[in-house]
Amino acid sequence: MDQIYILAIIVVAAYILQIVFGLRQIKHFNTVYSQLRHKGRVAIGRRSGKIKVGTIVMFALDASGNVLDARKMQGTTVMATFKPMLNYIGQDIHYLDKYNPIVRSENKLLQTAIEDARELFLRVEAGNYKDVPKVASPFNMTDNLKALVTHFKLQMKK
């Protein structure tokens, strides 16, 4: 019986640590976003990972789309933090696609996140951005069906 209590205490402690470190990571994200926002518009790209590595990139942009500052966060744990991407400073976000040699030198996950930031920036710039969630909770069937219908509608428009 004592082993069950010890196991329960360990599980609860791990859960609380996960929450604390998650909140710390969110605070770090907000701080970096605020720093970049003071420099100009911010384009954010992500490549989410449930079990695999997740990646987030943020680009601070001037009025013409040139990168003033670039940061990436890549990792599987809540201990991941943003790191600068110096070779993107001065680049035009319009040309940061999969054919760009700088982007091609990155790993596939980071390439996907960079392309997501570029695509989102281009859609906002063109004025046809609609916020569609990429991942819905598996437990909420109503949201899943709505997301599926919206996904099919967007695919039919293309």
N, C-alpha and C positions, 0 to 999 in steps of 0.2 A: 504494500500500500504506500509506503514511503517513496518508492521509486516512481510511482505514478505522479505524486506531488512534485517531485524533483523535475520530472519530464515536463509537467504542466508549467512550472516556473520557468524552465528554459525556453519553452515555446512562447510564453507570454513576453519574456525578456527580449527574445529575438524579434517578435512582432513590434514591440515598442521601439527597439533600435532601428528597425526598418522605417518606421514612421518618422523618427527623429532625423535620420539621415536623408530621407525623402524630402522632408521640409527644408533641410539645409540645402539640398540640391535645387529646389524650387527658388529659394532665396537667392542662391548664386545665379540662377538663370535670370531672375528679375533684375539683379544688379548689373549683369553684363548687358542685358537688353537695354536698360536705362542708359548705360554708358554709350552704347552704340546709337541709341535714339537721339542723344544730344549732338551727335555728329551729322545725322541726316536720316533719311528714310531707311528702314530696316527690312531686308528680305530674309525670311526664315524658311529653311528647308529641313525636312526630316526624313529619316528612314527608320521607322519604328521597328523594334525587335522585342518579341515576347521572351524568347529564350536566347535568341542570337543577340549580337551586338546591336545596340541602338545608336543612331547618329543624328546629331542636330548641327546645322550650320547657320550662322547669322552673318549677313553682309550689311554694313552701313554704307549707304549709297548717296551720292550727290544728285543734283537735279537731272543730270544727263545719264545717270545709270553707272557711273564709274565707282568702283569699290574704294571706299575710304578706309575701312577696317574690316577684317574678316576673322571670325572665330569658329571653332568646331568643338563639339563635345562628343566623344565616342567611347563607349564602354558598356559593360553588362551590369555593372553594379551602380549603386547610388553614390559611390565615391568618385565617379567621373566628374571632371571639371572642364571648363572651356579653356582651349589653348589657341593662341594666335595662328593664323595662316598667312604668313608674310608675303608669299609669292602671288597672292591674289590682289594685293593692294595696287591700285592703279589700273586694274583690268576693267573692261566693260562687261557688265553682267549679261548683256545681250549675246555675247559670244562665249559664255561659259557653258558650252554644251559638251556632249560626249566626244566631239571631234577636236576640242581644244586640247593642245598638248599638255597644258598644266593640269587639266582635269583628268586626262588619261593616265597621268603619273600617279594618281591617287588610287586607293583600294576601291573595290566595287561599291561598298556601302556608302563611302563618302561621295563617290561619283553620283549615286542615286540621290543623295540628299542635296547636292549642289544643283543637279538638274531640277529637283523639286522646287528649290528656292527660285531658280531662274524661271521656271514655268509659272509659278505663283506670281512673281513680279510682272511677267509679261501679261498675264490675265488681268491683274489689277491695273496695269498701265493702259490696257486696251479697254477697260471698263466693263468687262464681262465676267467678273469674279463672283462666284456663288460659293458660299461656305457649305461644303458637303463633307460630312464626317467620313474619314477613310476606314475607320474601324468602329464598329458598334459593339455594345456589350452582348455576349452570347446569351444572356439570361433575359433580355428584353426583346421579345418577339415582335412587338409593334414597331420599335425603332429599326430592327433588322429588316422587316418587310418594307418600311418606308425607304431605308437606305438602298435596298435592292432595287426598288422601283425607280428611285432617283438615278441610280447607277445605270440602269438600262435606258432611261430617258436621255442621259448625257451621252451614252454610247451611240444611240440612234441619231443624235444631232451631228455627231462627227461623221 
